[in-house]
Amino acid sequence: MGYARDVYDEAEKKLERRRMYNEQALEKRRQILYQRSPRAEELVHLTAKTSIAAARAVFSGADAKNELEKLKVKNLAYQDELHQILLKFGFPDNYLEEWHKCDQCGDTGYVGGKMCSCMRTLLRETAYERLNKISPLSLSDFDSFSLDYYSDSLLNGGKTSARAVMTKVLAFCRKYAYDFSENSRSLLFQGGPGLGKTHLSLSVAKTAIDRGYGVIYVSAPAILSKIENERFSGRGREENSEQLVLDCDLLIIDDLGTEFTTKFSVSAIYNIINSRMIMSKPTIISTNLTIAELQEKYNFRTVSRIIGMLDRVEFVGSDIRQQKRRERKTNGGK
């Protein structure tokens, strides 16, 4: 798929930084070895000199063959001595070679004029990062999720409390994130506003990203607006956000139902959910709406996909944001 020019530029900058790091790391290794063995530095220089001499010998005349043979013997002797020094200090044979993250292309991004698989991965990751910039991924994790805001009182005269329910929800989400794979189930986080759906959605996203998965976390209004703008502005060929959300390992759509409802938004939501279901790709959707309210806002086939595709995770309790506002007022606004 195509990407915007700035996505390519950012990926190229990342490769350039990677190559600079490789060069600096090699120079650091050289200095470590040379400090331990000055002879190793001498051998490196001698090897380079014999290579230059060999190149000159090719154009020196009729006796070039004998001269090349002598230089080859010298070069092999230098290399063998250097190998023994590396062995002595416990360094690998390629210690004085540049180490690359991708050995296939040498971190250039291309092999034989064709784009390397590592460059394609880098482009995808960069495109995901751009979409994720609108989400506060770094602001939430499981350790900062507090159960103190959930009451121990029994719910509606039942046998369990909000805190007991949310303790299980927290444990479930943590396990889901740390066990996440491309075969994981899709989830529907459902409950009133301010109950922690966004916090735990972000925590799942952050953990999955840290584990190396391609995750896109977006709010429903933001992604639908972006897809619509790309579709009708003609930028879809360069910035195909819809394709990105279809292809990623895990898609998290926050605040479904808060977007402005149009025929386009309803159709786009259905296409995203249905396409990912067909491809068996995990999706997490969070919403403040009940099933009945979802049915009023969307058509039957969209809601049936949500109900049939996603395992429901119910959030209960009292609005945490309102509790925190009351605390601030009580503490004099601090």
Secondary structure by P-SEA (a helix, b strand, c coil): ccccaaaaaaaaaaaaaaaaaaaaaaaaaaaaaaaacaaaaaaaaaaaaaaaaaaaaaacccaaaaaaaaaaaaaaaaaaaaaaaaaaacccccccccccccccccccccccccccaaaaaaaaaaaaaaaacccccccccccccccccccccccccccccaaaaaaaaaaaaaaaaaaccccbbbbbbcccccccaaaaaaaaaaaaaaaccbbbbbcaaaaaaaaaaaaaaccccccaaaaaaacccbbbbcccccccccaaaaaaaaaaaaaaaaabbbbbbbbcccaaaaaaaccaaaaaaaaacbbbbbbbcccaaaaaaaaaaaaccc
